[in-house]
Amino acid sequence: MSSLGNSGIEVFPLALGGNTFGWTSDEATSHQVLDAFVEAGGNFIDTADAYSAWVPGNAGGESETIIGDWLNTRGNRDRVVIGTKVSQHPQFRGLAAANIAAAADASLTRLQTDHIDVYYAHYDDANTPLEETAAAFDALVKAGKVRAIAVSNYSADRIREWFEIARRDDLTLPVAVQPHYNLVKRIAYERDIAPVAAAENLAVVPYYALASGFLTGKYKTTEDLAGAVRGQGAKGYLSEAGLQVIKALEEIAGAHGVAPATVALAWLRTRPHVAAPLASARTVEQLPALVASATLELDADERRALDEVSAQLPE
C-alpha cells in the first residue's frame, strides 16, 4: 500500500480510472471491472462528476452513478477509497464556493455515500479567488463530507499559492496532485510540478499513465488507430522517439513475461512521490496487465534504460 501524502489514507499502488464507466463500458461491465479490481487487492477508485458528459446522450455523473450503484449492491464502502472531482460538470462549472458545495452534494448522492475520500479541484478556475475555493474545500472537510482534498491540472505556482492561503487562513492542506505524466510526457511535470510535490509531500496520482493506450504497444502506425475510440490521444506519440520507448518497454516486458503496459506503470511507481498511477480498463480482460504493475519490480538497469529512452521525447 502507498500513503496519500499526509492524509493517513492508504491506497493500492494503482488507481482504477472510472472514465470508461458509462462511456466505453456499460454498467454491467463496469461492475465486473470493479469487482475484479477489488478481488485483485485494489481499493483506489478514481472518477469525476463530469464523466462522461462528452458522450452524446450523457449529462455528466454517469460514472459516479455506476460506482454508487456498485457500492450499494456490494456493501463495501468502507473497504474502498473513492476519489472524485469538481469544476467540469455541465451543471456545476467552476470553483466558486456555492458551486463546490452543490457539486459535492450531487456527487455524494450519485455515489450513494456520506463522504468522499479524496476530493479534487479538477481544473483551476481563474475567475474565482483561490481564497474562496480553498475555504470551500476546507468547509467540506470540516462538515465531514470529504476526508482529504487534492488538485488536478494546476500549475506549480497555483499549487504553491493554495498552500500559502491555506496556511495563512488555517485551512485544510491538499494531500495529492493529479498531473499528466507518463513515459512519453515527462518534461513539464518533472520540471514544474515534481518540486512542489517534494516540498509539500504531495502524493502524485498520474493520469494518462499509459498515454491514451500508446504505452500498451498496440498503436505503432496510424492504421492501428483507425476506429479506436480511446486511442486517438495516442496520435501525438507516433514518432521515432516514441516508438523507441515502445521498443524498450517490449524488451523489458519480454524479460519479465508481462505486458508493456505493466512495465510502463511499474516505471511510474519508481518515480519520487508517485503513490498510484491511474489507469482504466474497458473490460475485465484488460485489468490483469494493469494490476500486475503494483508488484513488478524493475531493476536499476531497466529503470535506467527507460529513463534514458524516454528523455529523448520533446515536451
C-alpha positions as CSV (number, residue, x, y, z in Angstrom):
1,M,0.0,0.0,0.0
2,S,1.0,3.6,-0.6
3,S,0.3,6.6,1.6
4,L,-1.6,9.6,0.2
5,G,0.6,12.4,1.4
6,N,-0.2,13.4,5.0
7,S,-3.8,12.1,4.8
8,G,-3.3,8.8,6.6
9,I,-5.2,7.2,3.7
10,E,-3.5,4.0,2.4
11,V,-4.1,3.0,-1.2
12,F,-3.2,0.2,-3.5
13,P,-0.3,1.4,-5.8
14,L,-2.6,1.5,-8.8
15,A,-5.7,3.7,-9.1
16,L,-8.6,2.4,-11.3
17,G,-9.9,5.1,-13.6
18,G,-13.7,5.4,-13.8
19,N,-13.7,7.5,-17.0
20,T,-14.8,4.5,-19.1
21,F,-17.8,3.8,-16.9
22,G,-20.9,4.8,-18.8
23,W,-18.9,5.5,-21.9
24,T,-17.0,2.6,-23.4
25,S,-18.1,0.3,-20.5
26,D,-21.8,-0.3,-19.8
27,E,-23.0,-0.6,-16.2
28,A,-22.7,-4.4,-16.1
29,T,-19.2,-4.4,-17.5
30,S,-18.2,-1.6,-15.2
31,H,-19.4,-3.6,-12.2
32,Q,-17.4,-6.6,-13.4
33,V,-14.2,-4.5,-13.7
34,L,-14.7,-3.0,-10.2
35,D,-15.3,-6.5,-8.7
36,A,-12.2,-7.8,-10.4
37,F,-10.1,-4.8,-9.3
38,V,-11.1,-5.3,-5.6
39,E,-10.6,-9.0,-5.8
40,A,-7.1,-8.4,-7.0
41,G,-6.3,-6.3,-4.0
42,G,-7.2,-2.9,-5.4
43,N,-9.0,-0.2,-3.3
44,F,-8.4,3.2,-5.0
45,I,-11.1,4.2,-7.5
46,D,-10.9,7.5,-9.4
47,T,-13.8,9.3,-11.1
48,A,-15.1,12.9,-11.7
49,D,-18.6,14.5,-11.7
50,A,-18.1,15.3,-15.4
51,Y,-17.6,11.7,-16.5
52,S,-18.9,11.2,-19.1
53,A,-20.7,14.4,-20.2
54,W,-18.8,14.3,-23.6
55,V,-20.8,11.2,-24.7
56,P,-23.9,12.0,-26.8
57,G,-26.9,11.4,-24.6
58,N,-25.0,11.7,-21.3
59,A,-25.4,14.6,-18.9
60,G,-22.4,14.0,-16.7
61,G,-22.2,12.0,-13.5
62,E,-22.8,8.6,-15.2
63,S,-19.5,7.2,-13.8
64,E,-20.3,8.3,-10.3
65,T,-23.8,6.8,-10.6
66,I,-22.4,3.4,-11.7
67,I,-19.9,3.4,-8.9
68,G,-22.6,4.3,-6.4
69,D,-24.9,1.5,-7.5
70,W,-21.9,-0.9,-7.2
71,L,-21.0,0.4,-3.7
72,N,-24.6,0.0,-2.7
73,T,-25.1,-3.5,-4.0
74,R,-21.7,-4.8,-2.7
75,G,-21.9,-3.1,0.7
76,N,-18.2,-2.5,0.6
77,R,-17.9,1.3,1.0
78,D,-15.5,1.1,4.0
79,R,-13.1,-1.1,2.0
80,V,-12.5,1.3,-0.9
81,V,-11.1,4.8,-1.4
82,I,-13.1,7.0,-3.7
83,G,-11.6,10.0,-5.4
84,T,-13.8,12.3,-7.4
85,K,-13.5,15.9,-8.8
86,V,-15.4,19.2,-9.2
87,S,-15.4,22.0,-11.8
88,Q,-16.3,20.4,-15.1
89,H,-19.8,19.0,-14.7
90,P,-22.1,20.9,-17.2
91,Q,-24.4,22.0,-14.3
92,F,-21.5,22.7,-11.8
93,R,-18.8,24.5,-13.7
94,G,-16.1,26.4,-11.9
95,L,-14.8,26.6,-8.3
96,A,-17.0,29.2,-6.7
97,A,-17.9,28.3,-3.1
98,A,-21.6,27.7,-3.7
99,N,-20.9,25.6,-6.8
100,I,-18.4,23.4,-4.9
101,A,-20.9,22.8,-2.1
102,A,-23.7,22.0,-4.5
103,A,-21.5,19.8,-6.7
104,A,-20.2,17.8,-3.7
105,D,-23.7,17.1,-2.5
106,A,-24.7,16.0,-6.0
107,S,-21.6,13.7,-6.2
108,L,-22.4,12.2,-2.7
109,T,-26.0,11.5,-3.9
110,R,-24.8,9.7,-7.1
111,L,-22.1,7.8,-5.2
112,Q,-24.7,6.8,-2.5
113,T,-22.3,7.6,0.3
114,D,-21.9,10.2,3.1
115,H,-18.3,11.1,2.3
116,I,-15.8,11.4,-0.5
117,D,-12.3,10.2,0.4
118,V,-10.3,12.4,-1.9
119,Y,-11.9,15.5,-3.5
120,Y,-10.0,17.1,-6.3
121,A,-10.3,20.6,-7.8
122,H,-10.4,19.2,-11.4
123,Y,-9.2,22.3,-13.2
124,D,-8.1,25.7,-11.9
125,D,-10.8,28.5,-12.1
126,A,-9.1,31.8,-12.9
127,N,-12.5,33.6,-12.3
128,T,-12.8,32.6,-8.7
129,P,-10.4,33.8,-6.0
130,L,-8.3,30.9,-4.7
131,E,-9.1,32.0,-1.2
132,E,-12.8,31.3,-1.9
133,T,-12.0,27.9,-3.4
134,A,-9.6,26.8,-0.6
135,A,-12.1,27.8,2.0
136,A,-14.9,25.9,0.3
137,F,-12.9,22.7,0.2
138,D,-12.0,23.2,3.9
139,A,-15.7,23.6,4.8
140,L,-16.4,20.2,3.2
141,V,-13.7,18.6,5.3
142,K,-15.0,20.3,8.5
143,A,-18.5,19.1,7.6
144,G,-17.3,15.5,7.3
145,K,-18.3,15.3,3.7
146,V,-14.7,15.0,2.4
147,R,-11.7,13.3,4.1
148,A,-8.9,14.8,2.1
149,I,-8.5,17.4,-0.7
150,A,-6.3,17.4,-3.8
151,V,-5.7,19.3,-7.1
152,S,-5.5,18.3,-10.7
153,N,-4.3,20.2,-13.7
154,Y,-3.0,23.1,-11.6
155,S,0.2,25.0,-12.3
156,A,3.1,24.8,-9.8
157,D,2.6,28.5,-8.9
158,R,-1.1,28.0,-8.2
159,I,-0.5,24.9,-6.1
160,R,2.1,26.9,-4.0
161,E,-0.5,29.8,-3.7
162,W,-3.1,27.3,-2.4
163,F,-0.7,26.2,0.3
164,E,0.2,29.8,1.2
165,I,-3.5,30.7,1.6
166,A,-4.3,27.5,3.5
167,R,-1.5,28.1,6.0
168,R,-2.3,31.7,6.4
169,D,-6.0,31.1,7.0
170,D,-5.7,27.8,8.9
171,L,-7.4,25.8,6.2
172,T,-7.1,22.1,5.2
173,L,-4.0,21.5,3.1
174,P,-4.1,19.4,-0.1
175,V,-2.6,16.0,0.1
176,A,-2.3,14.9,-3.6
177,V,-1.9,16.2,-7.1
178,Q,-3.1,14.5,-10.3
179,P,-0.9,15.6,-13.2
180,H,-0.4,14.4,-16.8
181,Y,2.7,12.3,-16.5
182,N,4.0,9.2,-18.2
183,L,7.0,7.8,-20.1
184,V,6.4,9.9,-23.2
185,K,5.2,13.0,-21.3
186,R,7.8,13.8,-18.7
187,I,9.4,17.2,-19.1
188,A,6.7,19.6,-17.9
189,Y,5.8,17.6,-14.9
190,E,9.3,16.9,-13.7
191,R,10.4,20.5,-14.2
192,D,7.4,22.2,-12.7
193,I,5.2,20.0,-10.5
194,A,7.6,17.5,-9.1
195,P,9.5,20.1,-7.0
196,V,6.2,21.2,-5.4
197,A,5.2,17.6,-4.7
198,A,8.5,17.1,-3.0
199,A,8.3,20.3,-1.0
200,E,4.8,19.7,0.3
201,N,4.8,15.9,0.5
202,L,2.0,15.6,-2.1
203,A,1.1,12.2,-3.3
204,V,1.3,12.0,-7.1
205,V,-1.5,10.2,-9.0
206,P,-0.5,10.5,-12.6
207,Y,-3.3,10.4,-15.2
208,Y,-2.8,9.3,-18.8
209,A,-0.3,6.9,-17.3
210,L,-0.5,4.8,-20.5
211,A,-0.6,7.8,-22.8
212,S,-4.1,7.0,-24.1
213,G,-3.1,3.4,-24.8
214,F,0.1,4.3,-26.7
215,L,2.3,2.7,-24.0
216,T,0.4,-0.6,-24.3
217,G,2.3,-1.1,-27.7
218,K,-0.9,-1.6,-29.7
219,Y,-0.6,1.7,-31.6
220,K,2.5,1.7,-33.8
221,T,1.1,3.1,-37.0
222,T,-1.7,5.5,-37.9
223,E,-3.6,2.4,-39.3
224,D,-3.6,1.0,-35.8
225,L,-5.5,4.0,-34.5
226,A,-8.4,3.5,-37.0
227,G,-11.6,3.0,-35.1
228,A,-10.0,3.2,-31.7
229,V,-12.3,5.4,-29.6
230,R,-9.8,6.0,-26.8
231,G,-6.7,5.7,-28.9
232,Q,-7.0,9.0,-30.7
233,G,-4.9,10.7,-28.0
234,A,-2.0,8.4,-28.9
235,K,-1.5,10.1,-32.3
236,G,0.9,12.6,-31.0
237,Y,3.3,10.0,-29.7
238,L,3.7,8.2,-33.1
239,S,7.3,9.4,-33.7
240,E,10.6,7.7,-33.9
241,A,11.4,8.7,-30.3
242,G,8.0,7.4,-29.2
243,L,8.5,4.1,-30.9
244,Q,11.9,3.7,-29.3
245,V,10.2,3.9,-25.9
246,I,7.8,1.1,-27.0
247,K,10.7,-1.0,-28.1
248,A,12.4,-0.6,-24.7
249,L,9.1,-1.4,-23.0
250,E,8.6,-4.6,-25.1
251,E,12.1,-5.8,-24.4
252,I,11.8,-5.4,-20.6
253,A,8.2,-6.8,-20.7
254,G,9.5,-9.9,-22.6
255,A,12.2,-10.5,-19.9
256,H,9.6,-10.4,-17.2
257,G,6.8,-12.2,-19.1
258,V,4.4,-9.3,-18.7
259,A,2.7,-6.8,-20.9
260,P,4.3,-3.5,-21.9
261,A,1.6,-1.6,-20.0
262,T,2.6,-3.4,-16.9
263,V,6.2,-2.1,-17.3
264,A,5.1,1.4,-18.1
265,L,3.0,1.6,-14.9
266,A,5.7,0.0,-12.9
267,W,8.2,2.6,-14.1
268,L,5.9,5.4,-12.8
269,R,5.8,3.7,-9.4
270,T,9.6,4.2,-9.2
271,R,9.3,7.9,-9.6
272,P,9.5,10.1,-6.4
273,H,6.2,10.7,-4.6
274,V,4.1,8.7,-7.1
275,A,1.6,6.9,-4.9
276,A,-0.6,5.3,-7.6
277,P,-0.6,5.7,-11.4
278,L,-4.0,6.0,-12.8
279,A,-5.2,3.6,-15.5
280,S,-8.6,2.4,-16.7
281,A,-9.9,-0.9,-18.0
282,R,-12.7,-1.1,-20.5
283,T,-13.1,-4.8,-19.9
284,V,-12.1,-7.3,-17.2
285,E,-9.7,-8.8,-19.6
286,Q,-7.6,-5.6,-19.7
287,L,-7.3,-5.5,-15.9
288,P,-4.6,-8.1,-15.1
289,A,-1.9,-6.2,-17.0
290,L,-2.6,-3.1,-15.0
291,V,-2.8,-4.8,-11.6
292,A,0.4,-6.7,-12.2
293,S,2.3,-3.3,-12.2
294,A,1.7,-3.0,-8.5
295,T,4.1,-5.8,-7.7
296,L,6.5,-5.7,-10.7
297,E,10.0,-4.5,-9.5
298,L,12.2,-3.1,-12.2
299,D,16.0,-3.4,-11.6
300,A,18.4,-0.5,-11.9
301,D,19.4,-1.2,-15.4
302,E,15.8,-1.5,-16.6
303,R,14.9,1.8,-14.9
304,R,17.9,3.5,-16.4
305,A,17.1,2.2,-19.9
306,L,13.5,3.6,-19.7
307,D,14.8,6.9,-18.1
308,E,17.2,7.4,-21.0
309,V,15.0,6.5,-23.9
310,S,12.0,8.5,-22.6
311,A,14.2,11.5,-22.0
312,Q,14.6,11.9,-25.8
313,L,11.0,13.0,-26.3
314,P,10.1,16.7,-26.6
315,E,7.9,18.5,-24.1
